[in-house]
Amino acid sequence: MKALLIVAHGSRRAASNDEVRDLAARVGDLAGGCFDRVQTAFLELAEPSIPDGIQACIDAGADEVVVMPYFLSAGRHVSEDIPAEVARKQQEHRRVRIRVADYVGAQPGIADLLVVGALAGDGEVKA
């Protein structure tokens, strides 16, 4: 079983965390045969944590977990913190393949997404 764990920073604002969870549900609908399970985890300020998210995937039967950092740039969280959390879980579960995918900002389609998003905007400032 292959799982995708979308990892966001986490926010004190519950609605922001719920947006990431809703995104994961939409990705799960689109992922079809690519991933058997899609869920979220957070670096801080929200649950589940990265280790708990990986563990939930493993407990559900995953023998491969792809961790996708939902970040736009390769700051310290992407380059150090997330890989360190993944490495600790990999040491605990050597029979499970756990890997970190490129962060969202490094994905080839991100420039297209920004253009489409900018064209779709109505110019209104929303609070």
DAZIUR-V212732 format. One record per backbone hydrogen bond with DSSP energy under -1.0 kcal/mol. NH is the residue of the N-H (numbers start at 0). CO is the residue of the C=O. E is the energy in kcal/mol with one decimal. If there is no record, write none. Layout:
BEGIN
NH,CO,E  NH,CO,E
END
This chain:
BEGIN
2,63,-2.8  3,36,-2.8  4,65,-3.1  5,38,-2.9  6,67,-2.6  7,40,-2.2  15,12,-1.0  16,12,-1.4  17,13,-2.4  18,14,-1.7  19,15,-1.3  20,16,-1.9  21,17,-2.7  22,18,-2.3  23,19,-2.4  24,20,-1.8  25,21,-2.0  26,22,-2.8  27,23,-2.6  28,24,-1.8  29,25,-1.8  30,26,-2.5  33,30,-3.5  35,1,-2.7  36,1,-1.2  38,3,-2.4  40,5,-2.0  41,47,-2.7  42,7,-2.3  43,8,-2.5  52,48,-2.6  53,49,-2.7  54,50,-2.5  55,51,-2.3  56,52,-1.8  57,53,-2.3  58,54,-3.1  59,55,-1.4  60,57,-1.7  61,56,-2.4  62,0,-2.6  63,0,-1.4  64,96,-3.0  65,2,-3.0  66,98,-3.3  67,4,-2.7  69,6,-3.7  70,68,-1.7  74,72,-1.5  78,74,-2.8  79,75,-2.6  80,75,-1.9  81,76,-2.9  83,79,-2.0  84,80,-2.0  85,81,-2.4  86,82,-2.6  87,83,-1.9  88,84,-1.8  89,85,-2.6  90,86,-1.9  91,87,-1.3  92,88,-1.8  95,92,-1.3  96,62,-2.5  98,64,-2.5  100,66,-2.8  103,68,-2.1  104,70,-2.2  105,102,-1.6  106,103,-1.8  109,106,-1.7  112,108,-2.3  113,109,-2.2  114,110,-2.0  115,111,-2.7  116,112,-2.7  117,113,-2.4  118,114,-2.3  119,115,-1.7  120,116,-1.1
END
